[in-house]
Amino acid sequence: MLIERIESEGLAHYSYMLGYGSRALVIDPRRDCGVYVGTARRNNMSVKYILETHRNEDYVSGSRELAAATGADIWHADSQLDYSYGDPAEDGQTWELGPFEVRAISTPGHTPGSMSYLLSDEKGHPWICFTGDALFAGDAGRVDLMGMDRADGMARMLYRSIFGKLLPMGGGVIVCPAHGPGSVCGSGIAGRTLTTVGLERQYNPRLQAGSEDEFADNIMEELERPPYFRTMERLNVEGPPVMGGLPLPPPLSPAEFHDRMERAVVVDTRQVACFASAHIPGSLSMWTGGLAGLAGWYLRNGEEILLLTDGDTEKASRMLFRMGYDDLVGYLPEGILSWHMAGLESSAIGTVTVGQLCGILDDGEEPAILDVRSGDELEEDGSIPGALHIHVTRLPERYGEVPDGKTLYIFCGSGNRSMTAASFLRRVGYDNVSVVLGGLSGWDSASCPIDLAKGRA
């Protein structure tokens, strides 16, 4: 029996491939689907079935792409939606993989028509449940995506799905969710890469609720919702275009790259120090590891994108492709060096260490400080007195609150997110910005001690 989990870096998305004999089944495939085709080929299998657990919001479904490559049949969840492809999975429907059976179980709550899929062994015993976004390791699905006015009803549906259908399967049943830690689809997903119904019943904070009311009260929180989610909602029902593989942007000369910049945004995925010392004016800094978490807040689906990388162009393209950013119109093969060799202008952004900023404060200056950490980080690690706090994901809609006219020091705890914020502010007209490198562990200002009133005092 083939059972394989495929993780999509950045989005913390898990898809699964099951197979026996000559047949294979894929659950929640990603858009760059060559991994499934390759695995099937190596195991002398053909992908026959594609199952979706719900209408995804954080990535483009790869179901149509994979079906076009393999001829597999698609079954989707959320049958109340007007899908343009596939057939609706029905509660209790089964798919056979030799002596093994996969059965659909209706588990609404995250979305109105979410499905889980239970794999039974050759003797019919429940073995592995693919829970989609209904149940995670350490968390349960968010219930705010249909609107907070419907969150209470969604939470109660999710309670009945988990406590009435998933937990009764038995403590030994393995749980395989659609996301791991770092996903925006849950606020407290744990790092247990392998878990079971029994482990979740014992350790998952969401499942300690003593009643439906308590569960609903605890889970009804409005989480961050990147703007690109709306595009994913539409694409994953209309059916995204079939691209026939990962489209890579064409290499451009510096002159060609420069000409395209009039109608395109430049995304620079190099490390902070490289971007700080020299970058193309107007470009956005999104280091490769943070690209999936930031692109959805700073880029619009449908706008043209130019890439400048450290040689990871395919990796960056893959991450953007999974999020529906298909208009990758070019990249610089030789990077910033070729830009300089062509005699084109570059910019720099100043940096200071945490110690240097503390020295500035202790010398009596009153600089403007923008802290782009999350609210949870402030609670956990403390806040900088007098700093303006705007989470990096909210800056595109709130940058008008940022003071202008004197040096703005931008802090995040490392410098990565601060550089994204600084590059964005430069792009919209803020000239005097400086990035603070380092975290609060190095903070030693006598005149401006960290406020731990809400932290770990």
N, C-alpha and C positions, 0 to 999 in steps of 0.2 A: 504493500500500500504506500503510495507516494503522498506525503503531506508536507507542504513547504509554505513557509511564510515569507513574503517579499515585503521588505520595508522601504518606503520612499523617504529618503533623507530630507530633512527640513520640515516637511509637513507631518512627520511622525505618523504616516498612513501605513496601515498593514493590509495587504491583500493576501489571499490564500489560494493555493493550487493543490487540488486533490486528484489522485489518479489510481486506477487499477486496471491491469491488462492493457488494452489499447485505448481506453477512454480516460479523459481528464475533464475536470470541472474547475472553474476559476470563480472566486467570490470577490467582488468589489475590485475589479482590475483597474490599474492606473493606465494613463493614456499612452505612455511609451511602453508598449506591450511586448516588445521583443523578448523580454525575460521569460514570458509564459510560452511563447512559441519555441524558444530555444530549449527550455526545460522539457517540453513535450517531445521535441525531436530527439533529444538525448535519451529519453526513456521509451522511445518507439510508441508514443501515444499521440492521439489527436484530441484537441480541445473540442468537446461536444456541447458543454453547457456553460453558460455564464449567468451567475446569480448576483443580484444587487440587494443589499440589506436596506437601503433607503436612498432617497434623493439627496445626494451629497451636496454640500455647500462650500467646502474648502478646496476641492480640486475637481478637474474635469474628469468625468467617468471615462474609462477606456473601453467600455463595453462594445460600442460600435466599431472602434478601431480593431479590437481583438476579433470580433465577429467577421469583419471584412477580411482579416488575415487568415482565418481558420474555418469559416463557415459555421461556427457554433451558433446555437440558439440562445437568445437572451430572455431572461425573466427578471423583471424589475419589481420593486416594492412600491408603496404609495400609489396604489391602483386608482385612487381618486383623481390623480393628475392625468392630464391629456398627453401621454407619451406619444412620440412619433415613431418609436422603435420598440421592438420586443413585445413580450406578452406579460400580463400581470401574474405574479406568483400568487398562489392561493394557499390559505392556511391548510396545512395537512398534505400539500402536494409533495410528491417524492421523486427523487432521481436516483437511478441505480448505477453503482460502480462495482460491477461484479457482485460479490456477496454483501457489499456494504451499501447502506442506504443513507441518503441525505433527505431530511424532511423539513419543510418550511413551517415555522411557528410564528404566528402573528404576535408581535411584541411592540405595539404602538406606544408612543409617549415622547420619544425624541422627535419623530415625525408622526403624522396620523396613521401612516400605513407601514411603519417599520417592520421588517421581517428578520428573524434569526433563523439559522439553519443548523439542525442537529444531525451530526454524523453518528450513526450506530455501527457497532462492529458486526462481524459476520454472524454472531448469535443474536443480534437484535438489541444488544445492551447499549444504552446511551453512552457515548464516548467523548465527543468533542462538540461544543456548541459555539458557532460563529455568531457573535452577538451584535455585530455592527456597532452602532453608537448607543445601544440600549444599556449595556453594562461594560464598564472598563475595569481594569485593575485599579482599585482604590477610588473609583468614582462611578457615577452613572451619567447617562446622556443629558445634555443641556436641554431645557424645555422652553427656552425663550425665543427660539427662532421663528415661531409662528406669531410672535408679538406677545408682550407681557399681558395683554388683556385675555389671552388664551392660556397663559402659563399654568394657571391652577388646574385647568382641565387636563392639560398635557401631563403635568406632574402626577396627577391621579391615575391616568392611563399607564404611565411608566411604572408606578408603584404596583399596579395589578399585573403588569407584564413581568416584572422582576420577581415579586413575591408570590404571584400566582402561577407562573409558568417556568421561569428559569431556576429559581431556588429549589422547587420540588424535584428537579431532575436528579438530585443527589450530589453530595459533597465531592464525590470523586470525578465528576464530569469536568473536563478541561474547558476553560473559557478562552476563546480567541476573539478579542475585540477588533474593531477596525482602526483603532488609534492607540498610540503609546504616549509616554510623557512628552510634553512640549507641544501637543496639539491644542489648537484653539477650540476644539470640540469638547473639552472638559477642563475644569479649573484645577482639579486635584488628582490627575491621573498618576498612579504610582509607577515605580520603576520595575515592578515585577513583570519580567518578560514572559514568564510562564505562570499561570495561575489556575485556580479551580473554583468551582462553585463554593466548596467548603472554605477555602481561604478567603474568598470575598465575603462570605457570610460572617466570618469571624473578624476580619480586619478592615473591610471597606467601611469608612465612616458613614457613607450614605445608607448602608444597610443596617445600621444600628437603630434606626427609627423604630419606635414601638407602635406606631400607628400610621395610617395613610395620611392623616392630617400633619403629623410630625414630619414625615418624609416630604410632603408637598411644601411645607413651610421652609424646610432646610434647602431644598433644591431650586426653589423659585428665585434665582438670581439672574440679573441681566448681564451677560458677559460681553466682551468686546466682539464686534461684528465688522470685519474689514469690508470696505465698499465693494470689493470684487466678488463677495458672496452672492450679490444680486445677479451678477453675470453667470455664476456657476448654477444658480437656481434655474435660470432660463436655459442654458446650454444642456443641462443634464435632463431636461424634459424634451426640448426640441430635438436634441441629438446634436452633439458637436460635429463639426466637419471631420471626415476621415482624411487623414494626412498621409497615410501610407508609410508611417515611420517618423522618427524625430527629424523635423526640419531644422537644419543648421543655418545660421546667418552667413551670407557670403562675405569673403574677405574684401576689404576696401582699402584703397590707398588713402593716405592722410587727406589728400585733396578731395577725394570722393566722400570720405567720412565727414569732412568739414562742410561740404555742400549739403549733406543730408541732415545736418544739425538744425537747419532752419525749421524743420517740421518733425523732428524726432528728439527724444530725451536720451541723454547718454547715461548709462548705468555702469559705474566703475566698481568692479568686485575685488579690487586689490586690497591688501591690508591697510590699516589706518595710517601707519607711518609713510607708506608709499604715496597714498592719496594726499596726505598733509604736505609733503615736500613738493609734489608737482602733479597737477591734474588738469584736464581739459575744462576751461571755464564753463560754468553752468551745469556740470555733470553732478549726478547724485552718487554718493558713496554708500554702497551696500555690499559689505564683505560677503564672500560666498556663503559662509555658514549662517549668515543672517538674512540671506536673500529671500527665502521662502516666508519668513516671518514679517518682513518689511515691505516687500513689493506690493502686496495687496492694499497697503495704506498710501503708498506714494505714486503708484503707476495706475493709469486708467486702461482697462481692456480696450483694445482697438487703436491705441496710439502707437506710433512707430518707436522702436527701441533700438539704440545702438549700444554695443557692448565693448567695454575695455576691460580686459582680464589679465591675470598672470599666467595665462595658458590654460585656464579651466573653462574655456568658452563652451565646450560641449556640456559640461556639468551645469553651468549657469543657464544655458539654453534649455536643458532638460527641466530644471526647476521651474523656469518661467512657462514652459510649454504645459506642464502639469496644471498650472493655474490659469490657463487660457490666454496667455500673452503670446499670440502667434505672429505678431508683426515685428519680428526680429529682422531688421533690414540690413545689418552689417556689423562687422567688428574689425578692429585693427590687428592684423596678424603679428606685428612686431611691437605692439603696445605703445606706451608713452614715448619710448625711444624713437620710434618712427615719426611720431608727432613732432618731437623736437628736431629731428634731422630734417624735417620739411620746413623748419623755420616758423612754425606756428606757435601762437601764444599759449602759455600755460599759467595756471594760478597756484597759489599755496595757501594753506590755512595754518595759522600759528597754533602751537601747543604749549601747555605748561604742565608740570607735574603737580600732584596733589600738594606736595611740600611747598612748591613755589606759590600756589594759590593761597596757602595758609600764611606764607610770608607776606603776601600782598595785603591780606586782611589785617595781619598784626602790625603792619606799617601804618595803619590808620586809613587806608583807602577803602572806599565803599563800592566795589565793583558790582555789576549786575551778574547774577548767577542764575542760569537756567538748569534745572535738574530734570532730566528726562527719564528717570527711573519709574517703575510702576509703583502703584500705591502699596502693594504687598511688600516691595523692597523697602519703602519708607518705614512701614510698620516694623519690619524685621530688623533693619540695620540702622535706623535713625535718619533724621533729616537735617539739612543744612539751614540754620536760622537765616531768614531773610531771602532765601532763594525762591524763585518762581518755579513751581512744579507743574510741568505739562508732560505727560507720558509721551514717549517718542511716537507712538501710534496716533496720538491726538494732535500732533503739531500741525499737520496740513490744514486742519480746520480751525486751529486756535492760534496760529502764529501772530495774528494781529494783537495779541496780548503781550507779546515780547517787546520789551523796551528797546529803543534804538537810540543811537547818539553817543554811546560810550561802549568800551569793550565789554562784550558779553562772553562770560566764561560758561561753557556748557559741560555738564557733569552727568555721567551715567554709571560710574563704578568700574569702568575699564577703559573707555575711549571709543569703543566700536559704535555704539548707538549715538554717542555724542557727535561723531564724525558724520553720521547720516543726518542728524539734526542740523549740524553746521552747514553741510553742503546744501541742504534744502533752503535754509535761511539765506545763504548766499544767492541761491537761484532766484529767490523772491525779493532780493534787494537789500539784505542786511550785510554790510561790508565788514564791520569790525567784530568778528567772532573768533574765539579761541577755544580749543578743545582741551579739557582737563584729562590727563592720562593717569590712570590708577584709580583705586577704590578707597573706601573710607578707612580701611585698615591702616593707611598711611596718614590719616588726618591728625594734625597735632597743633591746630591753631589755639592759642590761649585766649584770644579775643572773641573767637567764634566757635565754641565747642559744639560738637554734634548733639542735637536734641534727641535724647533717648526716651523721652516721656512716653512715647507710644511704642518703643522698641523693647530691647532686652535689658532694661535698666537693672 
